[in-house]
Amino acid sequence: MDRERLHGSRMLEREAQLPSTKMKEMLQVNLEHGLASAASIQDRTIPLFNRTGWRFSHSGPFAGRPFLEDMRQLGGQDVAIVGAPFDGGTTYRSGTRFGPAAMRAISGLGSGYNFETGVDLWESLDIVDVGDISVIPANIEKTFDQIDKAIGYIHERAVFPVVLGGDHSIGYPDVRGIAPQIDGNVGIIHFDRHSDLSEYNFDERMHGTPFFHATNIPNAPATNLVQIGIGGWTGSRAGVRVARERRATVITMTDVDRWGIERVCEMALEIAWQNAKAVFLSFDIDCVDPGYAPGTGTPESGGFTPREVFRMLDIVTREGLVGMEVVEVAPPYDVGDVTSLLGVRVINNVLGTLVEEGKLGTRPDETEKAEPAVEDARADEGDVGG
């Protein structure tokens, strides 16, 4: 039997007969709507913002908010939900590349209204989902360039970025994309069980290193970095040395137990905002005890309860934020979307506090003055609870 009789050989010839017109047209539209990638990306058919919906970027928009297909139309909105589906920075259990899709999927459970705070996010905020950043799974530095450019693009259009991670390595390019646009220092409030201050993991910048490199940015000094919830048996001594040398503020679970939530949060606000013009919130879901948030790559027992987290976020975000990220949601280790749901709740709570404090969107009392009260169309659907 000769080679030409193989089915594989016939299919090699068949491929040459197939048209590629629609694919080329789609790639062209994706580039126009998704913008040009960072300069380090050699394949110029890859857009900065993924518009293909392939692979791990296939979920629907966050909480049913409008999807912004054409990124050239960004501007004038209050909030942009953006995914960074990358887990090439994980050092043990991967899976956070599916975090954005999982959080978007479970976000449809909510109505946007919170009875306890009296805030309706959908009425107070113009929120759009801009899809996922086109990450490069096998190259962390090119991915950093993509995230840096994408977050910078959102921020320079005066839209508040909410980043769905992804592992915590993305914290570095998130800050790198925002800091150069701030006329002054940027503070960072960082919830985590791990300090993430090592210079390298396995000879690379990975999810244990973002704040070593973020605090190398001239206007994001470590003296404005506050880390909350640090402790346990999965930490890094190298990171501890960096925190000591750079005078970062580390608040452990022991500190929270001793001084109380309100007191440590007031301290966090004071330090993060000292001589700073803006503060970025980095929330690693593993700061919550794995009994409440099992779906994460590096779980560490002894963390916060969800209610403790909600109280703390309400305090530390009341002075306003320049952006936020929720990272390390790893759905493969979850049951019943527990961790993804918590990630969504963190986002909603932060946005609700920013609305209530008049830092973002329109306050409820301002809405009432602007237009007469009307019956909420969602009332016809009844309570979404069970």
QUIKANOR-V651717 format. One line per field, one symbol per residue. ss: DSSP state (a for helix, b for strand, c for the rest). phi: phi as a letter, one per 30 degrees, with the letter a starting at -180 (. if undefined). psi: psi as a letter, one per 20 degrees, with the letter a starting at -180 (. if undefined). A space follows every 50 residues. Layout:
ss: ???
phi: ???
psi: ???
//
This chain:
ss: ccaaacaaaaaaaaaaacccaaaaaaaaaaaaaacbccccccccccbcbb cccccccccccaaacbbcccaaacccccbbbbbbcccccccccccaaaaa aaaaaaacccccbbccccbbaaaaccbbbbbbbccccccaaaaaaaaaaa aaaaaacccbbbbbbccccaaaaaaaaaacccccbbbbbbbccccccccc bccbcccccaaaaacccccccaaabbbbbbccccccaaaaaaaaaaccbb bbaaaaaaacaaaaaaaaaaaaaccbbbbbbbbbaaabcccccccccccc cccbcaaaaaaaaaaaccccccbbbbbcccaaaccccaaaaaaaaaaaaa aaaaaacccccccaaaaaaaccccccaaaaaccccc
phi: .cddddeeddddddeddddbdddddddddedddcidddddddddddddcd cdidhdccddddhiddcddcddcdkjddbcdbcbdbbdcdcbcdkddcde ddddddddddcicbddciccdddcbccbccicdddcecbddddedddedd ddddddcicddcccdiddddeddddddcedccdkdcdbcbcacbdhcddb chibdbdcbecddddddecbdddccbcbjdljccdbddddddeddcidcc cdddddddcjddddddddddddcdhccabcccccddddeddcbddbdbdb djdddeddddddddddcddjbclabbbidbeeccbiieddddeddedddd dddddddicaibdeddddddbddbddeddddidddc
psi: prhiiqhhghhhhhhiipqjghghgghggghghirqrqhiohnjiorgpp jhjqcjljrrqpkjqqpngoiijppirgpoppqmmpkijqiforiihjgg gghggihihriipohhikpohhhhqopqpjbqqnrnhjohhhgggggggg hhgghijkpopoporqrihihghghhhggiipmaqpqpoopriqhljqgq pljrobijihighhjiphklqhijppppjqaajkaphhhggggghilqpo orhggghgiqggghhhggggghiokqiqpppoopijippihhmhmqhmqo qjarqghgghgghhgiihiqqirqqorkonhhjrpkkgggghgghggggg hgghghjkipbpqghhghhhqqpqpphihhirpir.
//
